[in-house]
């Protein structure tokens, strides 16, 4: 079981999360990005810090 979380460090709250049985980009970071932008629309530039794992370096995620 894999848990992926996006935290808004300015407001100190979790803005998106996803649980999956595999470690694919689609089932981890893409789902959590969709959830976080639905709940918190991006109106300005932001800094996204990650652990630079393979999902975050994928073409699919970088297009988003």
Phi, psi and omega in degrees: 000131181242134178245127177241131185227140170245127181245131173276106185288334179293313180268354179056052177216155176280125181254350178193149177207157180207139174242139179212162179270349178231174189250031182279157179300317182297320184271353179248274190289326182292320179293319181289327176295317178299316180296316184291325179282336174292318181282330185221087181302143180272114181256338182227174176295149178219163176254126179250112180257131178224176178277006179062033175291173185298327180294323183283339179266357184289153178300320183299316181288320183291336175291326186299000000 
